[in-house]
């Protein structure tokens, strides 16, 4: 794919209001907190600006995001919680081994199931969903079977990678290779130690937020960790989590090519075998989205 097809007209593509991965703690945009950072690239443009497909493909979805109820579509698009509501009117296009997403639209032209070609106008930009002003939110998503949640690798968030890699690449294979090359192991936000599960404090974290994540109270965490001033935790500090910890299984967990146990364990620095043993699962156990799994027993 050549470098001259952007999702918006070339003269508007030079301005990007928010890049991929920015604002991971939601200081400016609170909805980024649950994804670990901005999942796409934002192009400010007037409502009604033509939006173009950047590659040939088949339309997966072309409607309001909050109407998405198809589990298969959610699996393919690797949708984080609430992200479908935030995108407003959106179009998802399947390009075979990657998916593009165009959100906050005011109008769409093709319907689900229709083929589109590179450079074809697929809709008009808008200001729908959780939007701070008229713009196009554009995402590139790795092939449907990939499940990479925040904290597993750097350079990839919820199976999404920097759209600029796709736009600048000569072909999609090069872009996907670049995305994987950019991915490198990072310190997991959750991990396990002989003393039990712990959380590594990131900038912007609070003891209250960590406590809420695990269904604990500030007092419980403070007492368990000997913290005298709960409002004074430091970046990099390990916060041990007392008692039982339970994980609610997601559709992305179930769809993971690694298996659901490994997908859950990977989010907490644990092995899939550990999760299976802890929950009494066998290779024939069927786990569904919405089920609850032990991560740590009290």
HELIX and SHEET records of a PDB file:
HELIX    1   1 UNK A   10  UNK A   13  1                                   4    
HELIX    2   2 UNK A   30  UNK A   32  5                                   3    
HELIX    3   3 UNK A   65  UNK A   67  5                                   3    
HELIX    4   4 UNK A   71  UNK A   77  1                                   7    
HELIX    5   5 UNK A   83  UNK A   86  1                                   4    
HELIX    6   6 UNK A  163  UNK A  168  1                                   6    
HELIX    7   7 UNK A  172  UNK A  182  1                                  11    
HELIX    8   8 UNK A  207  UNK A  213  1                                   7    
HELIX    9   9 UNK A  218  UNK A  225  1                                   8    
HELIX   10  10 UNK A  251  UNK A  255  1                                   5    
HELIX   11  11 UNK A  260  UNK A  266  1                                   7    
HELIX   12  12 UNK A  272  UNK A  279  1                                   8    
SHEET    1   A 6 UNK A  41  UNK A  44  0                                        
SHEET    2   A 6 UNK A 135  UNK A 142 -1                                        
SHEET    3   A 6 UNK A  98  UNK A 108 -1                                        
SHEET    4   A 6 UNK A  89  UNK A  94 -1                                        
SHEET    5   A 6 UNK A  57  UNK A  64 -1                                        
SHEET    6   A 6 UNK A 115  UNK A 116 -1                                        
SHEET    1   B 4 UNK A  41  UNK A  44  0                                        
SHEET    2   B 4 UNK A 135  UNK A 142 -1                                        
SHEET    3   B 4 UNK A 160  UNK A 161 -1                                        
SHEET    4   B 4 UNK A 156  UNK A 157 -1                                        
SHEET    1   C 5 UNK A  41  UNK A  44  0                                        
SHEET    2   C 5 UNK A 135  UNK A 142 -1                                        
SHEET    3   C 5 UNK A  98  UNK A 108 -1                                        
SHEET    4   C 5 UNK A 121  UNK A 125 -1                                        
SHEET    5   C 5 UNK A  50  UNK A  52 -1                                        
SHEET    1   D 2 UNK A 153  UNK A 154  0                                        
SHEET    2   D 2 UNK A 184  UNK A 185 -1                                        
SHEET    1   E 3 UNK A 190  UNK A 193  0                                        
SHEET    2   E 3 UNK A 196  UNK A 200 -1                                        
SHEET    3   E 3 UNK A 238  UNK A 240 -1                                        
SHEET    1   F 2 UNK A 245  UNK A 248  0                                        
SHEET    2   F 2 UNK A 292  UNK A 296 -1                                        
END                                                                             
